[in-house]
Amino acid sequence: MPEPTERANKPLRTWRPMAAWTAGILLALGLALVALTIWHRSGGQHEPVLGYEPDVEKISGIVSIGHARHPNGTKMTYPVLTMTKSITVSRNSDGFNQPEQHITEIQLVSDNQLASKLLKSDGLRVEVTGKLFHEHTAWHMCKILMDVESYRPMQDPSVPKKARAEEAKP
């Protein structure tokens, strides 16, 4: 029986490359899970970014009427625009107008004639145009307010509020 002249090579250690691949795959899956969680929490979409005054913004939503009591005891009634999707307000921010995210309600303010029209628009879907500013007094009930320059009802205001509510149900 002939004797081997060379020794057999040691088998390659295959567990190290496999461990590296496994760790890489687990890391990639973990990062994908984190990214998916962040995307899901944001609603899968980025919020529109709007600007404070002097920018003029156009926003649509449903008007509702808020009721509150001022710290001085005065009762107040104010129109609020509720949007179906949240917004971020950060352009033109300064020490007064601070950046805000995930905003779904905006208090509407205006001159007396337009304010009375807005107060009569309870339950209506409207489109408002105006300048946004941040809350700064006890009369401000929402973080973001709009000085409304114009508004346009997006549905027939002659339809009773109860019928509009029934129509909006899926």
N, C-alpha and C positions, 0 to 999 in steps of 0.2 A: 504494500500500500504506500503510495507516494505521499510524502509529507508536503503540506502546503507551504509554499515559500513566502506567501504574504498572509498577514493576519487579516481577518475579516474586519471591515470598517464597522465602527459602532453605529447603530441605527440613529438616524436623525431625530432630534427631539422635536416632534411635531406639535406638542402641546403648547409651546410658546406662541407660535403664529396663530394658532386657533384661539388662544386666550386673548390675544391682541384684537383679533377680528371680533370676537364676542363682546369685548369691552367697547370697541368702536360702535358696534351695532346698538348695544344698550344705551350708549351715550347719545347716539343719533335719535333713537326712539324717545329718550327722555326729553331732549330738546324739542322734538316735534310735539310731544305732549304738552310741554310748557307753552309753546307758541299757539297751539290749538286752544288751550285754556284762555289765554289772553285774548285771542281773536273772538272766542265765544262770549266772553264777558263784555266785550265791546259791541256785541250785537252782530258781529261779523262784518261790520261796516265802520268806516271812520265817520265821526260826527262832522257836519259842516262847520267850518270856522268862520264866524262873523266878526265884524269890527265895531268898536265903540264909535261915538261921534268923533269926527265929522262925517264918517261913512254913513250913507243912507242904505238901509237894509230892507228887504222885502221878505216877509215871513207869513206863512198861513197856519191856521189852526182853528180851534173852536173857542168862542168867547163864553166865559162863564162870569158870574158876578160873585165877588168875594165880599164878605162882611167881617169887620174887625172893630175893635175899640182902641182908639188912640190912648197913649198913657195919660193924657189929660182928661180922659173920660168921654170924649166925643165919639159917637158912633160914625163909622164911615163905610161907604159902599164903593167898590172899585171894580173895573173890568180887568179880567185876566185872560190872556191868550194861552191856551193849552195846546201844545204841539204833539203830534203823534211820534215824532222822532226827536231825540235830544240834540242840542247844539252846544258848541263851544264858543265862547265870546272871549277873544284874546287880542285881536288886532287893535292897535292904538291904545293899549293899556298903559296906565301910568299910576301914580300914587293914589289917584282917586278912583279910576276905573280899573279894577283888579281883574285878572283873568279868571274865568269861571268855566267849569266843564259840566257836562251832563245836565244842562238846563232844559226843562220841559215846560216851564211856566214863565210868562213875562207879564208884568203889570203894565197896563196900557194907560198912558196919561196924555192929555191933549187940552186944547182950549175948550171952553164951555160948550160950544155948539157941537163939536165933534165928540166930546166926551158924553154928551147926552145921547147921541146916536149909538155910541159903543155900549152904553148901559142898556139900551133897548135891543141889543143884538144878542141877548142871552141865548145860548144854545146854537147860534149860527156859526157855520164855517165861513171864515173871512180871510182875506189877504190884507195885511197891513203893511204900510211903508212908513219908515221913520228912522230916527236916530236912537241908538241904544245907549244907556248909561247905567252905572252901578247904583245900588241903593245907598242912601246916605242920610235919610231922616226917618223919624218914627212913622211918617205917613207912607213910607215905602214898605210894602208887604212881601215883595218878591226880591230875590237877589239882583235880577236884571229888570230894568224898566225900558219902555220905548216911548219916546215923544212922538206920537203918531201924527204924521203929516197928511196921510190919506188912508182910506180903507175901502175895500170892495167886498160886498157879500158874495160868496161863491155858491149860494143856494138861495132859493126864493124865500124872502123874509115873511111873506104872507102865509106860508104853511105853518100851522100851529106847532108849538114846541113839542107836544106829545107825539104828533105825527112824524116830526123829524127824528125823534128818538127811536120810534118804531122802525123807521126807514133805515136807520144806521145800524140796526141789529143784523148780524150775519144770518 
